[in-house]
Structures are given as C-alpha cells and as structure tokens.
Amino acid sequence: TGGKLQLLAKQIRALQEEARSLIEHARRDAELHRAACQFKRRPGHVYHLYRRPDDTLYFSMLSPDDWRGSPPHAFEGSYRLEPDMSWTKAEDIVDLDAERSRLTPLLAR
C-alpha cells in the first residue's frame, strides 16, 4: 500500500506541474492575443513581437533581420499562431512539428 501511495503522490505532483505549465501558457497566449496587430492573424504564420517605449506590445510581419538588425522597437520574440489559436515560440517550432509528425501515425490508427 505504501508503494502505491508514493506512486500516486508522484503522479499528483506531475499533474500539478502540468496544470501550472498549462496556466502559464494560457496567460502568455492571452497576452499575445492582446498585442496590437495591423493585419489579420492567420494560423501557421510566424509573427514578430515588439515592445514600444510606452510598454505596449505589437506584432509585425517583419523580423529583426528584415530591419537589418535595427528594428524600431525592442524585439520580444517570434511566435507561430497555431490552428487552435495558441502560440508557439519560434525556437520551439521544429521540436513541436517533429513531435506532431511522430504522433500523427499513432492517432490515425
């Protein structure tokens, strides 16, 4: 019984950590959805987030490289809008796509 309770406690801690992570991502996604944007956001596209001196966030289609390394405002990161309207950091896109491609055949069964 003691071993089973320890396993259950470990699973509860893992679920609590997963819940914290989900809440953190939901907060970040909500903040990104509030960022100003002068174009229609489309799933699958990567957008670049900047912060104006007055601390407001806005998305641009132009990356810092497109500005030749001198964007007009502080660059905060690049994100891809997903079909479920969540956001993925640019540096996580390759890993996420690889994971999805591994899962697709399993889910198709």
C-alpha positions in Angstrom: 0.0 0.0 0.0 2.8 2.4 0.9 4.4 2.0 -2.6 1.2 2.6 -4.3 0.5 5.7 -2.3 4.0 7.0 -3.2 3.3 6.4 -6.9 0.0 8.2 -6.6 1.6 11.1 -4.8 4.3 11.3 -7.6 1.6 11.3 -10.3 -0.3 14.0 -8.5 2.8 16.2 -8.3 3.4 15.6 -12.1 -0.3 16.6 -12.8 0.1 19.7 -10.7 3.2 20.7 -12.6 1.4 20.1 -15.9 -1.5 22.3 -14.7 0.9 25.1 -13.7 2.5 24.9 -17.2 -0.8 25.0 -19.0 -1.9 28.0 -16.9 1.4 29.8 -17.7 1.0 29.1 -21.4 -2.6 30.3 -21.4 -1.6 33.6 -19.7 1.1 34.1 -22.3 -1.2 33.3 -25.1 -3.8 35.7 -23.8 -1.2 38.5 -23.6 -0.1 37.7 -27.2 -3.7 37.9 -28.4 -4.0 41.3 -26.8 -0.9 42.6 -28.7 -1.7 45.2 -31.3 -1.8 44.0 -34.8 -2.5 45.8 -38.1 -3.2 42.7 -40.2 -5.3 39.6 -40.0 -3.5 36.8 -38.0 -3.5 33.5 -39.8 -2.7 30.1 -38.2 0.5 28.7 -39.5 2.2 32.1 -39.9 5.1 33.4 -37.8 4.8 36.9 -36.4 7.4 39.0 -34.6 6.6 40.7 -31.3 7.9 44.2 -30.4 7.6 46.4 -27.4 7.1 50.2 -27.8 8.7 52.6 -25.3 5.3 53.0 -23.7 5.4 49.3 -22.9 2.7 48.3 -25.5 3.2 45.1 -27.5 2.5 44.8 -31.2 3.0 42.1 -33.8 4.8 42.7 -37.1 5.4 40.6 -40.1 8.9 42.0 -40.2 11.7 40.2 -38.3 14.7 42.0 -36.8 16.7 40.7 -39.8 14.2 42.4 -42.1 15.0 45.6 -40.3 18.7 44.8 -41.0 19.2 44.2 -37.3 17.9 47.6 -36.2 14.1 47.3 -35.5 12.3 50.4 -34.5 11.4 49.0 -31.1 12.6 46.3 -28.7 12.2 42.8 -30.1 10.4 40.4 -27.8 10.4 37.2 -29.8 8.8 35.4 -32.7 5.8 33.2 -32.5 3.7 31.0 -34.8 0.0 31.1 -34.5 -1.3 27.5 -34.3 -4.7 26.2 -35.6 -6.0 26.1 -32.1 -5.1 29.8 -31.7 -2.3 29.1 -29.3 1.2 30.5 -29.9 4.5 28.6 -30.2 7.8 30.3 -29.7 9.9 30.2 -32.9 12.7 28.3 -31.2 10.2 25.5 -30.3 8.6 25.1 -33.7 11.0 22.4 -35.0 10.6 20.3 -31.9 6.8 20.7 -31.9 6.5 19.8 -35.6 8.7 16.7 -35.1 6.6 15.6 -32.2 3.4 16.1 -34.2 4.8 14.1 -37.1 5.6 11.2 -34.8 2.1 11.3 -33.2 0.1 11.6 -36.5 0.5 7.9 -37.5 -0.4 6.8 -34.0 -3.5 8.9 -33.9 -4.6 7.7 -37.3 -4.8 4.1 -36.2 
